[in-house]
Structure formats: structure tokens, C-alpha cells
Amino acid sequence: MKLALAVLITALVLLQYRLWVSDEGMREVWHLEEAVEAQRAENAALAERNAQIKAEVADLKHGSTALEERARNDLGMVAVNETYFQVVDATHRSPDGEATTPESMQASTKP
């Protein structure tokens, strides 16, 4: 009877060790649960991005506003009745990296 009890206790200890401590036990389950949560978060972000892309595609197919916006931003196009203005900064950089103004550039180029 004592031998059977000792064998059962030893088996219980070994099974508990395998369950709680080994790489195939609860530790692995916890790591897998963390990985699943991370994947769910990534999937949610990707689903949101896909929804935005689908909405943009639908807008490009059926609406002209998004198409005009794309043409302006990506291709630099201008509509028929619009005038294009380009604003240039008055400060220029010389090759040595020093900032110069148009007045100082004119003064330095005069003989």
C-alpha cells in the first residue's frame, strides 16, 4: 500500500512538473496566448487599413473629387480655370552652406 502511494505521489509530482515547468506545459500555453493577442491586434489594424483602402477605391471609381485630389497632390496637375503660383523662399544657400539673401547675392556678383 505504501509503495502504491509513493508511486502515485511520484507520478503526480512528475505530471505537475511537466504541466507547470516544462516547455510543453503551461508556459508554452501562455506564450501562445500572447502571440494570439498580438496577431489579433495586428489583424484589427490591417482590417482598418483595408477598409480605408476599399473606401478610397470606391471613391476613386465613383467620385471625381478624390481623383482631382490625387491628380493635384501626386501629379501636380492644375484644373483648366486655375492659375498656378509657385512660392520661392527669399533665402538661398551658397555652396559653402552660408545663407544669403537676394540683395547680398547681387552685391557679391557686381564687379
C-alpha positions in Angstrom: 0.0 0.0 0.0 2.8 2.4 0.9 4.6 1.6 -2.4 1.5 2.3 -4.4 1.0 5.6 -2.6 4.7 6.5 -3.2 4.3 5.7 -6.9 1.1 7.8 -7.2 2.7 10.7 -5.4 5.8 10.5 -7.6 3.6 10.3 -10.8 1.6 13.3 -9.5 4.8 15.4 -8.9 6.2 14.4 -12.4 3.0 15.4 -14.1 2.8 18.7 -12.2 6.4 19.4 -13.1 5.6 18.7 -16.8 2.5 20.8 -16.6 3.9 23.9 -14.9 7.7 23.9 -15.6 8.5 22.2 -18.9 8.5 23.9 -22.3 5.5 21.9 -23.4 3.3 22.9 -20.5 1.5 26.0 -19.3 4.5 28.2 -20.1 4.0 27.4 -23.8 0.3 28.0 -23.5 0.9 31.5 -22.1 3.3 32.3 -24.9 0.9 31.1 -27.5 -1.9 33.2 -25.9 0.3 36.3 -26.1 1.1 35.6 -29.7 -2.6 35.2 -30.5 -3.4 38.5 -28.9 -0.6 40.2 -30.8 -1.9 38.7 -34.0 -5.4 39.8 -33.3 -4.2 43.4 -32.7 -2.3 43.3 -36.0 -5.3 41.9 -37.8 -7.5 44.6 -36.5 -5.1 47.3 -37.6 -4.8 45.7 -41.1 -8.6 45.3 -41.3 -9.0 49.0 -40.6 -6.4 49.9 -43.2 -8.1 47.6 -45.7 -11.5 49.4 -45.1 -9.8 52.7 -45.7 -8.3 51.5 -49.0 -11.7 50.0 -50.1 -13.4 53.3 -49.4 -10.7 55.2 -51.3 -11.0 52.8 -54.3 -14.8 53.2 -54.3 -14.4 56.9 -54.1 -11.9 56.9 -57.0 -14.2 54.7 -59.1 -17.4 56.7 -58.5 -16.4 60.2 -57.4 -14.3 62.9 -59.2 -13.3 64.7 -56.0 -10.8 62.1 -54.9 -9.5 61.8 -58.4 -8.9 65.5 -58.6 -7.2 65.5 -55.2 -4.9 62.6 -56.3 -4.0 64.5 -59.6 -3.2 67.7 -57.6 -1.1 66.1 -54.9 0.6 63.2 -56.6 1.0 64.5 -60.2 1.0 68.3 -59.7 -1.8 68.9 -62.1 -3.9 72.1 -62.3 -7.5 72.5 -63.4 -8.5 74.4 -66.5 -9.6 77.7 -64.9 -6.9 77.8 -62.2 -3.6 79.7 -62.1 -0.5 78.0 -60.7 1.6 80.0 -58.3 5.0 78.8 -57.0 6.3 80.5 -53.9 10.0 80.5 -53.6 11.9 81.2 -50.3 13.9 84.5 -50.5 16.8 83.0 -48.6 19.2 80.9 -50.7 22.1 78.7 -49.6 25.5 79.2 -51.2 27.7 76.1 -51.9 29.6 76.6 -48.7 26.3 76.4 -46.7 26.0 80.1 -45.8 22.6 81.7 -46.1 22.4 84.6 -48.5 19.6 87.0 -49.4 18.9 88.2 -52.9 20.5 91.6 -52.0 23.7 90.1 -50.8 23.8 87.9 -53.9 23.5 91.0 -56.2 26.2 92.8 -54.2 28.6 89.9 -54.4 28.1 89.5 -58.2 28.8 93.1 -59.0 32.4 93.8 -60.2 
